[in-house]
Amino acid sequence: MTERGDSSGPGAPLSTKGAPNQTVALAAMLFAVSMTFIDQTIVAIAAPDITDELGLSASGMQWVINAYLLTLAAFFAFGGRLADIVGHRRIMVIGTLVFVISSVLCGCVPRGDFAQSWLITFRAFQGLGAALMFPAALAVVVNVFPVERRGRALALFFGLSGALTAVGPLLGGWLTGWTWRAIFWVNVPVAVIALVLTAMAHVPNVSRRDRLDVPGAVLVAAGMGLSVLGFQQASTWGWGSAATWACIVGGLLVLVVFCLFELRVRDPLVKLQVFRDRAFAVDCAVLFFAMLAFVPVFFFASVYAQVSLSSSPNQAALFLLYFFVGFAIASQWGGRLLDKRGARPALRLGTAIGAVGFALWASKLTDLSMHDQWPYVALAGAGIGLLLSPASTDAVNRAIGASYGEVTGITQTIRYFAASVGLAVFGTVLTHVTGDRVAATLRAKGLSADEARDAAKSVAESVSGQADTRQPSGGGDAARIMRDSMEAIRMDFAEANQWVFYGMAIALVLAFICSLFHPGTRVTGTPESVGAPKPTGPGESGDPVEPGRPAEPAGP
C-alpha cells in the first residue's frame, strides 16, 4: 500500500507545492460539513409548509427526511474508502458539488403529481453527496495537521460542526418565513465558500493504493434500504402485509450476509473484528438505541408544535432550542466524566436521564402548552448530550486494529442508520395512531364508521402545520363535522405523538440496559493499530488510535 498524489495543481504532493495552509484548510472543511449537519434538522421545521404547498402525504414527507439519512448511512463507509483510493480532496470536492446541485434541485421542485418523487430523489442525492464529502473532509483535516496539533484541530472540527445541528431549526424557522425553498438554496453560498477556501489552502489530493469493496457497498446499501422501506411503508401496506415483512426480514438477512462477507474479504468495507471488544460493541449498541430518538425527535417535535400547538415555524424552532440547551450543557459534563471515570458512568447516567426526560415530555404533550413542556424537553436533550460524545469517543479509543477514519465510518454508519430506522418506525406509529384517534372522534360526532375511517385516513396522511388549510371544504355533513372537530383532531394528534415519545423513552431504556454490560475499564495506554495501515508520510491516514483523540461529533 503506497501513497499517491497529483503531480500538478492544488493537489500536488507536499514536496512539490509546499505545505498547505492548515487554518484555511480547516475552515474549508468546516464550511463543507456544516451543510451535512444543518440539513439533518433544518427540513423538519419546514415540513408542514412543504407538505401543504406540494400536497405530500405524511409518509411522503417522512421519506423526504429519511431519504437523506438512509443514503448517508448506506454510503458513508463507501465514501470514506473511495476517498482513500481516488484522493481525499478530489472526493471532498465531488461530494460538495453533488450535495449543492442536489440542494438547488430540491429547492426547485415543481408543484404537481411529480413533486414527491422529485424531492425524495434529490434528497437521496444530497445524502450521497454528504456520504462522499464528510469522510473525505475528515481525512483532509487529519492529513494537513501534524500529530501534535491534530487533536486540537479535530476537536474544533467536530465541536463546531456538531454544534451547527442546533442552527438547523433556527435557520429553518427564519428562512421558512420567506419561503421553505430557501432551506435548500442556503447551501449554495456555503458550498461556494468551502470550494474557494479549499483551492486557496492548496490541500494535497492524497490517496492510497487499495481495493474498493463494491460488493460490500451494494450489500449494506440494499440491506439498509430494504429494512427501512419495510418499516416506513408499514403504515401504507399494513403490518399484516407480506411485502412489509419481506422487506424488513429480507433487509436484515442481507445485512447478515454483508457481515459474513466482510469477515471473509481481504479488504473489507467495514472491519467487523473491532466488535470483538465488548466495550466497543456496547458503545455502538448504546449509540444505536439513542439515535433511534435523537434525530427523529426534531421532525416529530416540530410537526407536533405546528399542528397541536398551532405554533409558527419560528416558534417551533425555539421549542427545539430548549432541547439543544440541555444537550449542550450536558455534553460538557459527559466529556469530563469520560476523562475522569471512563465511559460507563456517562452512558448509564445519560441513558437514564434521557429515558426519564422523554417519558415526562410525552406525558405533557396533551397539555398543549409549550410552557409546561420545556423543562422535560431540556431534560431529554441533557440525557442525549451526556451519553453521545462519551459513547462515540470511547468506541474510537477501543477499536485497536483500525484507523481513525475506519472506526469513525463504523460509528457514523450506525448512528445514521439508527436515525433512519427510528424515523421510519415512529412515523408509521404516528400515522397509524393518528388515524385511529381521528376516526374515533369523528364517529363520536355522528359520522358513519366508513365515512370516519376514510376521513381519518385523509387526515393522518396529510398532517401539516397549517391547520386552516387542512380544514375540508364543501357543504356535506362529513366536511362540516370535520371543520367543527379541528380542536379535537389537534388533541388526537398530540395523543398520537405520545406513543412516539414514549417509544423514544423505551429506546433510551434499551440503551440503558446495554450500558450495564460495559466493562467500565478505561483506555490508559496508546494501543498499536494492529492491522491498520501505518503512516508513511504526511498524507497517510492510518494513524493509531490513541486515548487523546478528540471527541466524536456530539451532533447527529
ZIQUI-V482608 format. One record per pair of residues at least 24 apart in sequence whose ideal C-beta (glycine too) atoms are under 6 Angstrom apart, sorted by sequence separation. I is the first residue (numbers start at 0). GAP is how many residues later the second one is. D is the distance in Angstrom with one decimal. If there is no record, write none. Layout:
BEGIN
i | gap | d
I | GAP | D
I | GAP | D
END
This chain:
BEGIN
i | gap | d
101 | 24 | 4.4
225 | 24 | 5.2
226 | 24 | 3.0
522 | 24 | 4.6
225 | 25 | 3.2
226 | 25 | 5.7
434 | 25 | 3.8
353 | 26 | 6.0
356 | 26 | 5.1
433 | 26 | 4.3
98 | 27 | 5.7
101 | 27 | 5.9
450 | 27 | 5.3
454 | 27 | 6.0
222 | 28 | 5.0
352 | 29 | 5.8
353 | 29 | 2.5
430 | 29 | 5.0
98 | 30 | 3.1
352 | 30 | 3.7
353 | 30 | 5.4
97 | 31 | 3.4
98 | 31 | 5.9
222 | 31 | 3.6
221 | 32 | 5.2
222 | 32 | 3.6
349 | 33 | 5.2
94 | 34 | 4.9
446 | 34 | 5.8
218 | 35 | 6.0
222 | 35 | 5.7
349 | 36 | 3.4
350 | 36 | 5.8
444 | 36 | 4.8
94 | 37 | 3.1
95 | 37 | 5.4
348 | 37 | 5.9
349 | 37 | 2.8
94 | 38 | 3.1
219 | 38 | 5.0
218 | 39 | 3.9
345 | 40 | 5.8
346 | 40 | 5.3
444 | 40 | 5.6
90 | 41 | 5.4
91 | 41 | 5.7
345 | 41 | 5.9
91 | 44 | 3.9
345 | 44 | 3.9
346 | 44 | 5.9
440 | 44 | 5.9
90 | 45 | 4.2
91 | 45 | 5.2
215 | 46 | 5.7
342 | 47 | 4.6
440 | 47 | 4.9
87 | 48 | 4.9
87 | 51 | 4.2
318 | 51 | 5.8
342 | 51 | 3.6
437 | 51 | 5.6
440 | 51 | 5.7
78 | 52 | 4.2
82 | 52 | 5.8
87 | 52 | 5.0
216 | 52 | 5.9
321 | 52 | 4.5
325 | 52 | 3.5
329 | 52 | 3.8
333 | 52 | 4.4
337 | 52 | 4.2
66 | 53 | 4.9
70 | 53 | 4.7
74 | 53 | 5.8
78 | 53 | 4.3
82 | 53 | 3.9
215 | 53 | 3.8
324 | 53 | 5.8
322 | 54 | 5.1
326 | 54 | 3.9
330 | 54 | 3.9
334 | 54 | 5.9
437 | 54 | 5.0
63 | 55 | 5.2
67 | 55 | 4.8
71 | 55 | 4.2
75 | 55 | 4.8
79 | 55 | 3.4
212 | 55 | 5.9
321 | 55 | 4.2
325 | 55 | 3.4
329 | 55 | 3.7
333 | 55 | 5.4
436 | 55 | 3.7
59 | 56 | 4.5
63 | 56 | 5.7
66 | 56 | 4.3
70 | 56 | 3.0
74 | 56 | 3.8
78 | 56 | 5.1
82 | 56 | 5.8
210 | 56 | 4.1
212 | 56 | 4.1
321 | 56 | 4.8
325 | 56 | 3.8
329 | 56 | 4.2
333 | 56 | 4.9
62 | 57 | 5.0
66 | 57 | 4.2
70 | 57 | 5.2
326 | 57 | 5.9
67 | 58 | 5.4
71 | 58 | 5.1
322 | 58 | 3.8
326 | 58 | 3.7
330 | 58 | 5.6
436 | 58 | 5.6
63 | 59 | 5.4
67 | 59 | 4.3
71 | 59 | 5.1
433 | 59 | 5.7
436 | 59 | 5.8
55 | 60 | 5.2
307 | 60 | 5.9
53 | 61 | 4.2
285 | 61 | 5.4
308 | 61 | 6.0
433 | 62 | 4.1
139 | 63 | 5.6
142 | 63 | 5.4
432 | 63 | 3.9
31 | 64 | 5.4
429 | 66 | 5.4
432 | 66 | 5.0
428 | 70 | 5.4
429 | 70 | 5.3
428 | 71 | 5.8
106 | 74 | 4.2
425 | 74 | 4.6
106 | 77 | 3.6
425 | 77 | 5.8
10 | 78 | 5.2
105 | 78 | 4.2
106 | 78 | 4.6
102 | 81 | 4.5
102 | 84 | 4.1
99 | 87 | 5.4
99 | 88 | 5.9
293 | 90 | 5.3
99 | 91 | 3.8
35 | 94 | 4.0
95 | 95 | 5.4
35 | 98 | 5.5
95 | 98 | 5.8
31 | 101 | 5.7
32 | 101 | 5.5
32 | 104 | 5.2
286 | 104 | 5.1
31 | 105 | 5.1
285 | 105 | 4.9
28 | 108 | 4.1
282 | 108 | 4.7
28 | 111 | 5.5
282 | 111 | 5.2
28 | 112 | 5.4
282 | 112 | 3.8
88 | 114 | 4.6
89 | 115 | 5.1
279 | 115 | 5.3
88 | 116 | 4.3
86 | 118 | 3.8
87 | 118 | 5.5
279 | 118 | 4.2
24 | 119 | 4.8
278 | 119 | 5.0
279 | 119 | 5.7
86 | 120 | 4.2
276 | 121 | 5.0
21 | 122 | 5.3
84 | 122 | 6.0
21 | 123 | 5.8
19 | 124 | 4.9
36 | 124 | 5.4
40 | 124 | 5.7
44 | 124 | 5.1
83 | 124 | 4.9
290 | 124 | 4.8
294 | 124 | 3.7
84 | 125 | 5.2
273 | 125 | 4.3
37 | 126 | 5.5
41 | 126 | 3.9
45 | 126 | 5.4
83 | 126 | 5.7
287 | 126 | 5.4
291 | 126 | 5.3
295 | 126 | 4.3
396 | 126 | 4.5
25 | 127 | 5.8
33 | 127 | 5.8
36 | 127 | 4.6
40 | 127 | 3.2
44 | 127 | 3.5
48 | 127 | 5.6
84 | 127 | 5.7
286 | 127 | 5.6
290 | 127 | 3.7
295 | 127 | 4.4
399 | 127 | 4.2
32 | 128 | 4.8
36 | 128 | 5.0
40 | 128 | 5.5
44 | 128 | 5.2
273 | 128 | 5.4
286 | 128 | 5.7
290 | 128 | 4.9
365 | 128 | 5.0
37 | 129 | 5.8
41 | 129 | 5.9
364 | 129 | 4.9
365 | 129 | 5.9
400 | 129 | 4.7
402 | 129 | 4.6
29 | 130 | 5.8
33 | 130 | 4.8
37 | 130 | 4.5
41 | 130 | 4.0
45 | 130 | 4.7
49 | 130 | 5.4
283 | 130 | 5.3
287 | 130 | 4.4
291 | 130 | 3.6
295 | 130 | 5.4
400 | 130 | 4.6
401 | 130 | 5.5
48 | 131 | 4.4
270 | 131 | 4.8
364 | 132 | 5.4
364 | 133 | 5.2
45 | 134 | 4.0
270 | 135 | 5.8
361 | 136 | 4.9
404 | 136 | 5.5
45 | 137 | 5.2
175 | 137 | 4.2
77 | 139 | 4.1
361 | 139 | 3.5
402 | 139 | 4.5
172 | 140 | 4.3
269 | 140 | 5.8
360 | 140 | 5.7
361 | 140 | 4.7
41 | 141 | 5.0
172 | 141 | 4.1
357 | 143 | 5.6
172 | 144 | 3.3
357 | 146 | 4.5
358 | 146 | 4.0
398 | 146 | 5.8
73 | 147 | 4.0
169 | 147 | 4.9
357 | 147 | 3.9
168 | 148 | 4.1
73 | 150 | 4.8
354 | 150 | 5.0
396 | 150 | 5.2
72 | 151 | 5.9
168 | 151 | 4.5
34 | 152 | 5.0
354 | 153 | 3.8
395 | 153 | 5.7
353 | 154 | 4.2
354 | 154 | 4.9
34 | 155 | 5.5
350 | 157 | 5.3
69 | 158 | 5.3
165 | 158 | 4.0
306 | 158 | 5.7
392 | 158 | 4.7
30 | 159 | 5.6
305 | 159 | 2.9
392 | 159 | 5.3
350 | 160 | 4.3
351 | 160 | 5.6
391 | 160 | 3.0
350 | 161 | 3.7
30 | 162 | 5.0
31 | 162 | 4.1
388 | 162 | 4.4
30 | 163 | 3.9
350 | 164 | 5.5
388 | 165 | 4.4
27 | 166 | 5.3
387 | 166 | 5.2
347 | 167 | 4.8
346 | 168 | 3.9
27 | 169 | 3.5
26 | 170 | 5.5
27 | 170 | 4.4
23 | 173 | 5.5
27 | 173 | 5.7
343 | 174 | 4.4
23 | 176 | 5.4
24 | 176 | 3.9
58 | 176 | 6.0
343 | 176 | 4.1
23 | 177 | 4.0
58 | 177 | 5.9
24 | 178 | 5.2
20 | 180 | 4.6
341 | 180 | 4.0
19 | 181 | 5.1
19 | 182 | 4.8
307 | 182 | 4.8
19 | 183 | 5.1
16 | 185 | 5.6
307 | 185 | 5.2
306 | 186 | 5.2
307 | 186 | 4.2
9 | 189 | 5.7
13 | 190 | 5.8
9 | 192 | 5.2
76 | 192 | 5.1
227 | 192 | 5.2
231 | 192 | 3.9
10 | 193 | 5.6
76 | 193 | 5.5
223 | 193 | 5.6
230 | 193 | 3.8
234 | 193 | 4.3
303 | 193 | 4.8
10 | 194 | 2.8
230 | 194 | 5.0
233 | 194 | 4.6
227 | 196 | 5.0
234 | 196 | 4.0
234 | 197 | 5.4
4 | 199 | 5.5
5 | 199 | 4.8
299 | 200 | 5.3
4 | 201 | 5.8
3 | 203 | 4.8
0 | 207 | 5.6
1 | 207 | 5.3
0 | 208 | 5.7
292 | 211 | 3.7
292 | 214 | 5.0
291 | 215 | 4.2
334 | 216 | 6.0
288 | 218 | 4.9
288 | 221 | 4.6
289 | 221 | 5.1
288 | 222 | 3.7
330 | 223 | 4.8
285 | 225 | 4.8
285 | 228 | 5.1
284 | 229 | 4.2
285 | 229 | 5.5
281 | 232 | 5.7
64 | 234 | 5.7
281 | 235 | 5.3
281 | 236 | 4.5
278 | 239 | 5.8
278 | 240 | 5.3
277 | 241 | 5.7
43 | 254 | 4.3
39 | 255 | 6.0
43 | 255 | 4.2
46 | 256 | 5.8
40 | 257 | 4.7
44 | 257 | 5.2
43 | 258 | 4.4
47 | 258 | 4.8
294 | 261 | 4.5
293 | 262 | 5.7
138 | 266 | 5.7
44 | 268 | 5.1
44 | 271 | 5.9
44 | 272 | 5.5
79 | 325 | 5.5
79 | 329 | 4.7
76 | 332 | 4.2
75 | 333 | 5.9
205 | 333 | 3.2
203 | 335 | 6.0
75 | 336 | 5.2
76 | 336 | 5.5
75 | 337 | 4.9
72 | 340 | 5.5
72 | 343 | 3.5
71 | 344 | 4.9
72 | 344 | 4.0
68 | 347 | 5.4
72 | 347 | 5.7
68 | 350 | 5.1
69 | 350 | 4.4
68 | 351 | 4.2
65 | 354 | 5.4
65 | 357 | 4.9
61 | 365 | 4.1
57 | 373 | 5.5
164 | 390 | 3.5
161 | 391 | 4.0
164 | 391 | 5.8
161 | 392 | 4.6
161 | 393 | 3.3
154 | 395 | 3.6
157 | 395 | 4.3
142 | 396 | 5.2
153 | 396 | 4.3
150 | 397 | 5.6
141 | 399 | 5.4
150 | 399 | 5.4
138 | 402 | 5.1
57 | 403 | 5.1
56 | 404 | 4.5
57 | 405 | 4.9
51 | 412 | 4.8
50 | 413 | 4.0
51 | 414 | 4.8
47 | 416 | 4.0
47 | 417 | 2.7
51 | 417 | 5.5
39 | 516 | 5.1
36 | 518 | 5.4
13 | 524 | 5.7
0 | 532 | 5.5
2 | 533 | 5.7
2 | 534 | 5.5
2 | 536 | 5.2
2 | 537 | 5.6
END
